[in-house]
């Protein structure tokens, strides 16, 4: 029978790429780890690693075994969580969010949730949609608020809010058709941002190539540059309304297919839903973001 220590040793060696590196991470003697892996291979009657002077790599059977061990460890973790879970929300939640959501809608949700579930420790990480989705898939986040449609076989989603989108441009511009975008700079987030992809599709529709692109990792820096007249940006109306200086820019309505986006809370389908997480989702099902 395979034991959990053998599985954890195997996973660590696979991650580290060598028995020596795994021994440092696990704080076990290298010989003990090597012996455990050999015993595991004997039980399974297949080699799990190719061994060479530079370290180890997984065999095809090792790759398959790694996938199954991930499920085993996750199931054990969920089992422990379920046994400790109670009707009173406690523990921790790690939530990801777009910066736009973190600055506008999320504080109200967190305030309401904290009042009803004061024993839950919440951590918030901001980022672009693709990075947040990958963090949820990698189990680094319990859930994340992302923009746009969700289509992944391992993810479940719950609609959070509908955002109206606008094009912000230098002051004096009256319409998109009159806007000479080729002589303006695009102010965008890195690739993987839904707002950026939407703006790029809009430009393709108008057969326009912008003069330059300025890429930002911070919504604050992007909006400050927008109001300084550095270029144009596609942003939720809530963000533009939350900053002073609206008279310094022109705010233009977009064609219908670009004018709004649904923000969703995404989480893994196979994750155990704790009381803390269930009550978190209930917080905004009550219409708090309307």
C-alpha positions, 0 to 999 in steps of 0.5 A, a space after each residue: 500500500 502506498 503511504 502519504 509520505 511516499 507521495 509527498 517525497 515523490 511530488 517534491 523530487 518531481 518539483 525540485 528535479 533532483 534528490 539533493 534539492 528535495 532533501 534540502 526542501 524536506 529536511 531529510 537525508 538524500 539517501 532516505 528520499 532515494 530509498 523511499 522513491 525506490 520502494 515506491 517504484 517497486 510497489 508500482 513496478 514501474 520507473 517513475 524517474 529518469 536518473 542522470 548526473 544533472 538530476 531526474 526527470 519524470 518518465 511517462 508513467 511518472 507524469 501520470 502518477 504525478 497527476 493522480 497524486 495531485 488529486 490524492 493530496 487535494 482530496 486529503 486536504 479537502 477531507 481535513 477541511 470538511 472535518 474541521 468545517 463548522 456552521 460558524 464561518 472561520 479560517 481563511 479565504 484568499 481572493 483575487 480581484 481586478 484592480 478596478 473591482 478592488 477599488 470600486 465594488 469589492 470594499 462594500 462586499 468585504 465590509 458586509 462580509 466582515 461584519 457577518 463573519 468576523 472570524 474569517 481572515 481574508 487576503 486580497 490579491 490584485 492582477 489581470 484576469 488571465 493571471 488570476 484565473 491561473 492562480 485559481 487553477 493552481 489553487 493559489 487563490 480560493 476564488 477571483 473576480 475577473 472580467 468577461 466570459 468564463 470558459 474552462 472545464 475546471 472552473 465554476 463561476 457566479 456573476 458579480 456585477 455588470 460594468 458599463 464601459 467607456 472610452 476616455 480620451 483627451 479633452 475636446 474629443 466629441 466622438 469616436 468617429 472623430 477621434 484620431 486614434 492613430 495620433 494618440 497613445 493607448 494606455 493599457 494593462 499588460 496582455 491578459 487584461 480583458 479591457 485591453 483585448 476589448 480596446 484592441 478589437 475596437 481598433 481593429 474594427 476601425 482599422 486603426 493603428 495607434 501611435 504608441 502603447 503605454 503599459 501599466 501595472 497599476 490602475 492608479 498610474 494609468 488613470 493619473 496618466 489619462 488625466 495628464 493627457 497622455 492618451 486614451 483608455 477603455 475603462 469601467 464607468 465606476 473607475 472614472 466616476 471614482 476619480 476627480 478631474 473628470 472635466 479634464 478628459 472626454 468620456 465617450 460612449 462605445 458601440 453596444 458590443 463594447 459597452 459593457 462587461 459582466 464581472 464573475 467570481 470564478 472558483 474551482 469546481 472540485 474544491 470543497 466549499 467551506 462555510 466561510 466561502 459559501 457565506 462569502 458568495 451569499 454576500 453579493 447574491 443579495 444584490 449588494 453590487 446592484 
